[in-house]
Amino acid sequence: MLDYLRAAADTVVSSPALATLVVLVVAFLVARVLARILRLVLVRMTRHTRNHWDDLLADALAGPLSACIVLIAFAAALPWI
């Protein structure tokens, strides 16, 4: 099993296209988790206000927040690809 994982890691490292794909998938998964956590925090914070627009803003930020996190993670991983 360990030899199989080493062989798979060597394949990923030797192929820039595959390494890019792996980085994008990992960045997407991390972004989904972080965006969900941040959205829950924002919703919890805005729930206690009288304004309705901040609730709408917290809901609307979920998509762009995920995209920003993916781009930041991909940019941070570029030197190792």
C-alpha positions as a Markdown table, in Angstrom:
| # | Residue | x | y | z |
|---|---|---|---|---|
| 1 | Met | 0.0 | 0.0 | 0.0 |
| 2 | Leu | 2.8 | 2.4 | 0.9 |
| 3 | Asp | 4.6 | 1.6 | -2.3 |
| 4 | Tyr | 1.5 | 2.3 | -4.3 |
| 5 | Leu | 1.1 | 5.7 | -2.6 |
| 6 | Arg | 4.8 | 6.5 | -3.3 |
| 7 | Ala | 4.3 | 5.6 | -7.0 |
| 8 | Ala | 1.2 | 7.7 | -7.2 |
| 9 | Ala | 3.0 | 10.7 | -5.6 |
| 10 | Asp | 5.9 | 10.3 | -8.0 |
| 11 | Thr | 3.5 | 10.3 | -10.9 |
| 12 | Val | 1.8 | 13.5 | -9.7 |
| 13 | Val | 5.1 | 15.2 | -9.1 |
| 14 | Ser | 6.5 | 14.3 | -12.5 |
| 15 | Ser | 3.5 | 15.5 | -14.4 |
| 16 | Pro | 2.8 | 19.3 | -14.2 |
| 17 | Ala | -0.7 | 18.9 | -15.6 |
| 18 | Leu | -1.6 | 16.3 | -13.0 |
| 19 | Ala | 0.0 | 18.3 | -10.2 |
| 20 | Thr | -2.1 | 21.3 | -11.3 |
| 21 | Leu | -5.2 | 19.3 | -11.3 |
| 22 | Val | -4.5 | 17.9 | -7.8 |
| 23 | Val | -3.8 | 21.3 | -6.5 |
| 24 | Leu | -7.0 | 22.7 | -7.9 |
| 25 | Val | -9.1 | 19.9 | -6.5 |
| 26 | Val | -7.5 | 20.3 | -3.0 |
| 27 | Ala | -7.9 | 24.0 | -3.2 |
| 28 | Phe | -11.6 | 23.7 | -4.2 |
| 29 | Leu | -12.2 | 21.3 | -1.3 |
| 30 | Val | -10.4 | 23.5 | 1.2 |
| 31 | Ala | -12.3 | 26.5 | -0.1 |
| 32 | Arg | -15.7 | 24.8 | 0.3 |
| 33 | Val | -14.9 | 24.0 | 3.9 |
| 34 | Leu | -13.5 | 27.4 | 4.8 |
| 35 | Ala | -16.4 | 29.2 | 3.0 |
| 36 | Arg | -18.9 | 27.2 | 4.9 |
| 37 | Ile | -17.3 | 28.0 | 8.2 |
| 38 | Leu | -17.0 | 31.7 | 7.4 |
| 39 | Arg | -20.6 | 31.8 | 6.2 |
| 40 | Leu | -21.8 | 30.3 | 9.4 |
| 41 | Val | -19.8 | 32.8 | 11.4 |
| 42 | Leu | -21.2 | 35.7 | 9.3 |
| 43 | Val | -24.8 | 34.4 | 9.5 |
| 44 | Arg | -24.4 | 34.1 | 13.3 |
| 45 | Met | -23.1 | 37.6 | 13.6 |
| 46 | Thr | -25.7 | 39.2 | 11.3 |
| 47 | Arg | -28.6 | 37.3 | 12.8 |
| 48 | His | -28.6 | 39.6 | 15.9 |
| 49 | Thr | -28.9 | 42.9 | 14.0 |
| 50 | Arg | -32.1 | 44.7 | 13.1 |
| 51 | Asn | -31.1 | 45.2 | 9.5 |
| 52 | His | -32.2 | 42.7 | 6.9 |
| 53 | Trp | -29.6 | 43.7 | 4.2 |
| 54 | Asp | -26.7 | 42.3 | 6.2 |
| 55 | Asp | -28.3 | 38.9 | 6.3 |
| 56 | Leu | -28.7 | 39.1 | 2.5 |
| 57 | Leu | -25.1 | 40.2 | 2.1 |
| 58 | Ala | -23.9 | 37.2 | 4.2 |
| 59 | Asp | -25.8 | 34.8 | 2.0 |
| 60 | Ala | -24.6 | 36.4 | -1.2 |
| 61 | Leu | -20.9 | 36.2 | -0.2 |
| 62 | Ala | -20.8 | 32.4 | -0.2 |
| 63 | Gly | -19.9 | 32.0 | -3.9 |
| 64 | Pro | -17.4 | 34.8 | -4.3 |
| 65 | Leu | -15.8 | 33.9 | -1.0 |
| 66 | Ser | -15.2 | 30.3 | -2.3 |
| 67 | Ala | -13.8 | 31.6 | -5.5 |
| 68 | Cys | -11.4 | 33.9 | -3.7 |
| 69 | Ile | -10.1 | 31.2 | -1.4 |
| 70 | Val | -9.5 | 28.8 | -4.4 |
| 71 | Leu | -7.6 | 31.5 | -6.2 |
| 72 | Ile | -5.5 | 32.3 | -3.2 |
| 73 | Ala | -4.7 | 28.7 | -2.5 |
| 74 | Phe | -3.8 | 28.1 | -6.1 |
| 75 | Ala | -1.6 | 31.2 | -6.2 |
| 76 | Ala | 0.1 | 30.0 | -3.0 |
| 77 | Ala | 0.8 | 26.5 | -4.5 |
| 78 | Leu | 2.1 | 27.8 | -7.8 |
| 79 | Pro | 5.8 | 27.8 | -6.8 |
| 80 | Trp | 5.6 | 24.0 | -6.0 |
| 81 | Ile | 4.0 | 23.0 | -9.2 |
